[in-house]
Each structure stands twice: as C-alpha cells, then as structure tokens.
C-alpha cells in the first residue's frame, strides 16, 4: 500500500493515472488517513449492469447526435403538441 501526502498530490497529480495498487492519502500534520484510493478496474461494467435486458436493446446505425435530436423533437412534440 502506498502512502502519499496532500502536498505530493498537488505537485504530482499524475500518480493517479498509473495507479496499480491501493494508495492511502494522509495528512502529515495531523497524522490522519484522509482517503483510500483504489485503482480502476479495466473490466467493463456495462454487461453486468444490463442484466436480463441485455438482449432486448435494439442496435442502431444512428449517431449519438441524431439520437439526441430525435429525443428532443419527441419531447417537444409531447410538451407542445406539435408535429413535424
């Protein structure tokens, strides 16, 4: 387990990008543990969160911008009763 002070983090914040083990952030004046930082797991959580509905999502060829535009248009039609 790594131990690092607040001042060291302010000087070198890149320690978070290459973190491979648990790091303890401490206040050296008060000798207190302020936080525990764990490395990011490279495993995608999308599949585990999707659960039983994973196969029910339809694939699309639209871009995210087109999807946003269609959603906004649908919301405006519902709110104001307009149709295009």
Secondary structure, 3 states (H helix, E strand, C coil): CEEEEHHHHHHCHHHHCCCCCCEEEEECCCCEEEEEECCCCCCCCHHHHHHHHHHHCCCCCCCHHHHHHHHHHHHHHHHHCCCC
